[in-house]
Amino acid sequence: MSLPPGWEARKDRTGRLYFVNHNSKETSWVDPRPMPSGWEEKYDQNTKRKYYANHLTKTTQWHDPRPEPIIGVATPINELSSEFKKMVLAREKTYETADRDWFRCLFRFVVNVCRLS
């Protein structure tokens, strides 16, 4: 289940997942994807902890039933602009070598795909 157009999933420094809406230029802790059929997000009244109820199997669980979103740019390739390049370069200055290498590979891939389109 992918994110809606213009949305991106990221993780903060502690590894907590958050979502970026590039359309409205806002961020949110709330996953914008709909719950799978039969599932509902609920809160424990005592602990205020979030849990998930499956009404089809009448079971509950702590883990979100939606698949882990792919972290990164969710913008269609044909809509990428020089802003993407600026983002990659800014991130390269901030993070360690392994991360920079990964983003260089990603950037080369995107540029090559755009050339093929």
N, C-alpha and C positions, 0 to 999 in steps of 0.2 A: 504494500500500500504506500504509494508515494505521496509526497507533500503537495499541497495545492500550488498552482503556478505562482511564481514570485516568492515562494517561501524557501527558507534554508534552515537546516538544523545545525547547531553548533554546541560545543561543550565549553563550559567556563573552566577556569584554572583548577577547580576542584573536581572536574569531571561531570558536573551536573549538566544535563541536557537542557537547552533552551532553543527558542525558535525566533527567526528573524523574518519579518514581513517586509520585503523590499518594496512592495506596492505602497504601503502606508509609512514606511521607514520607522517601524516600531518593533520592539522585541517582546517576547512573552514566554513564560514558563509553561503555558498551557499548549498542549499538542493540538494543532489545528485540524488534524485528521479525524474523521468520524470513528466511533467505536465499531468494532465488528458486530454483525447481526447477533442479537440476543445478549450483548454485553452492556453493562452500565457501570459508570464510575460512581463510587459512593464514599462517604466519610464516616469513620467510626466516631460516634458521639462523645465517647470518653477520652480518647487519645487524639482526636482530630486527624488521625492518619488516614490517608487515601487507600482504598482497596477496590477491587473489581469483582462484580457479581455477574455470573453467567446464568441467565434465566432459563436457558435451554437445558443445562445439566444440573441446575440448582446447586452450583458450587461457587465458592469465592476464592480469591487469591490476592496476594499483595502486588504481584507484578503486572504491569500493563500488558494486556493481550495483543496490542498492536505490535507489529515487528519493529525492531530498532530502526529508526530512520537512517538513511545514508547521510553522513556528515559532509557538508560541503555545499557548493553552489547548486541551486535548484533552477536557475534561470536557463531557458532553452539556449542552445549554442548560438543560434542565429541572433539572439538578443544581447550577447556579450559585447562589451565595449572596452574602451581604454580604462574604464574604472576597474575592471577585473585585473588588468595588468598592474594598476596602482595598488590594489589590494594585495596581490601576490608579493610585490616588491616590499610593501610595508611589513607584511608578515615575515618575510625573509630576514629583515633587520631585527625582528623581535625574538625569533625562536632559534633553537639550536640547529646544527648542521644537518642532522637527519631530517628534520622537519623541512628545512630549506630545500634539501634535495628532492623530497617528495613533492613539494609545491612546484619546483622547476620542472619535474617530469609531468605533472598535471598541466602546467601552463603550455609546455611543448605539445602535449597531446591535444589540447583545446585549439591551439593555433593551427596544427596540422589538420584537424577535423574541419575547422572553419575554411581552410584553403580548399578542401575537397568539396565543400558545399556549393 
